[in-house]
Amino acid sequence: MRTSFSSDRRNFLIATGASALALGLPATARAQAAGLDVAVIGAGGAGLAAARQLAGAGLKVLVIEARDRIGGRAWTDTSSVGVAWDRGCSWLHSSEVNPWVAYARANGFETTPDRNVRYVYDGSKRLNEADTAGLRALNQRIESELETAGRRGIDIPAEQAFTLTTRQDPWYPIAAAGLTAWEGIEPANFSALDSFHYVDKGDDLLIPKGYGALLAHYARDVDVRLRTMVSRIRWTNRGVALETPAGTLSARAVVVAVPSSIIAQGSLVFSPWLPAEVLEAHHHLPLGLMNKVALRFKRNVFPGESSEGLRQQRSGSRGMSYITRLWDSNVAVGMSAGALAHELEAAGEQASIEHGLGELAQMLGNDVRRHFDRGAATAWAADPFSRGSYSHCLPGRFGARELLTRPVGDRIVFAGEHTEQSAYGTLHGAHLSGLRAASQVVELLRRG
């Protein structure tokens, strides 16, 4: 990776570096930033993990967050529908290797296996196991065909890894929708090889108090400055200067823990520019989209007293999937992904609520509408500080995640779920990337 530049350019940057680091810095900001070793941009799972690790190593660290809250895409909402629900990430995936499992249990957060029975409806008819045997067989075949492509090292669209028989199967739309939910985009648009390198070990777990609440507990002792957006990072071989509306903060190094889309779309600018392959890697790891809609009812309108997963059988992949009776409440959470999520978000929150009510009414009857109380929907694509839900790798661009684990100029280290090959798209992936970034920064500063 190109991390050096010409001697003339280097000499210019060294000569101007000292004044650049203090440019426009108000007295209060200078005092707060005095002696700052590391600035961390982003108070999501990656940034918070990096900050805790760096502070534990005895370094002076400040986390800078553009939002008015911590957590990033991990956000537990406790007010909109009267029960805690995660607007962003909600499952502890790969529980055997997920460090959040041990943290949750050590700090009084209950974890429960996601063993909700999933049902498919044909109109208002609930299909039984015999009816859906073809879907289970197809899912196994899809998994096998993706693994075959991955083992061969073929960096192709996931859909291209499937046989014609698989793609023409009547159950393919609903099976493909499951893949879309995992990557945030349809199988024609993400890399089969990248997907193959995700490591899945152990049951998925849920946290009744919320995954976002767990991350907030983890962040209690982290020094975070909220409502402070970094627009530009000026970097030299002497340090970094971060331009914000409140002034310029200086540090010896920076951990950039923002979603790939923020850099790819130019919201965070680097001076001098990032090496071309580093900028390209951010473009090669765009964020897909999953949105949720929470629907509260005045009484239990669902088939049973326990939580279940519901989905409508369709000829296309335009339906939502639902979890009913969230934590024994009269709340259902519906999830849309990919093109449908973009379409509903563009139409507004009420469109998501109406879509969810319409599908539930088709499956469960008109009591759904009669007893509806209120709802809320997410809009992650429009969120200016994420612009999507979680990363996927474009076909033919495998290796972009690994490239972003390499420091730039001995001053810039990237972190975030998009940099964690074995756990991308997850909060534990973000956490692991933050630990990796912190270790790299400690080594860079140790070397001077």
Phi, psi and omega in degrees: 000139182280110179240004180246172178212174187299157182296323179297316180295320180297315180298322179297317182293321178296319182294326184261356188298317186297316180290326181295324184291337182252002186302123173070016184275114178298162183301319181295318180293323179297319181295318181293326185267357184302127178073017181290124178279311186224131169259136177244123180262114178112121180256041170270195184301322181289312182296319180293320178296316179298316182296316179297319181293319181291318177296323177295336177274005176088013181266151175275120189231143172227130175264132182245122187232130181286330182286174174264017179208163173269173172110333181060239182272010171251104191214112178266122180263122181248003188243328193292324182233012173083005177214149181292125174218146183271117177289332178249230183297143183222342180258137167274094181285160173050057189300336180290337182236010183269114183293341179291337180297309180296320180296317180300312184292329180283346185238025171079019177261116179293138172238141182225136179298141176278092180245025177299131178288133179261133179237146174248138178249141168251097191067239178262004181268125176277121182280144179266182184299320179296321180296326186256015179300324180296324178293317179296319179295320180294318178301320178294321180292319178299315179300318180295318182290324175294320179294321178299314179296319180296317180295331178279353178072028183270119182265081185234165173302142182305319182297330179289342178283347184270145177288163177299323178300318179295313183292336180265000179295137180302334181273357187301318181304317182285327176292319179295327178297326176296320177294321178299320179296324181291319184260345183082005181205157185294155185300341178288350190237007175233156188284126176295323182291320177297315180298323181299329185274000172288137182257118181244108181226114176102164180295156168279136180244156177239156181239110180306323180284343178109140178293321177296324178294324177297316179294323178297322176297318180299330187269006188306321186257013181269135179280108184236132172256112182274169176055037182228103182267128176273124181260333183210142173246117174261125184230141176225183176282003179255343182159196182228152174233127184251117181274126179225165176299337181271358183128188183253127178257140180245150178204167178283332180204166181223138169257118181263104185242057177244159179302150181304327183296329182295321179280317182299324183268004172083014179286335175240117186255146179244137176229117356294172184296154174294151172307145187304319183290333178288316177296318178299321181299324176295322177292330183279356180235060182291165178267127170282186185225127163233127175244157181235153172229127178258127184239120181255138180241156183286339175210175181288111179257008187263166186297331184217186180270342182262163181287139179222161171257133182232146176205144179268133175286131182221159176284339175241175185257050186253008182268164172267165167246151189229146167245121183263165174051051182300118181049047177063023178257177176266037181247135171245145176243121177258147183233129174240152183217162175064221186300319180298318179299317178297317182297313181293320180297319180296330181279346177107164185302319182296328179295321177294318179297315180294320178298315179297315178298320181297316179293317179297323179294322177298322183278319193247351179104174188287348175302334180302311180286322184297324185253013178293138181254294180200166182212170178209148182225151178269165180210069188289332180293326181276349179295118186293345183254005173224312178062037179152186186253305179201159192278152166226162180257131178295146177303138180084002184240021178302140184108347181296325181295314181297322181299325182281000174272359181264130179298152178247124175062019182060017182228337185243127176232134181262146176217164180137159182303332182290348179261358186254098188300318186276351184214032181298154178078008185230160177288327178288332173294318176299316180300311180298322179294325178295320177295318178297316181297319179298317179298321179294318180295317178303317180293318179298316181288328177297324180282352175092000000 
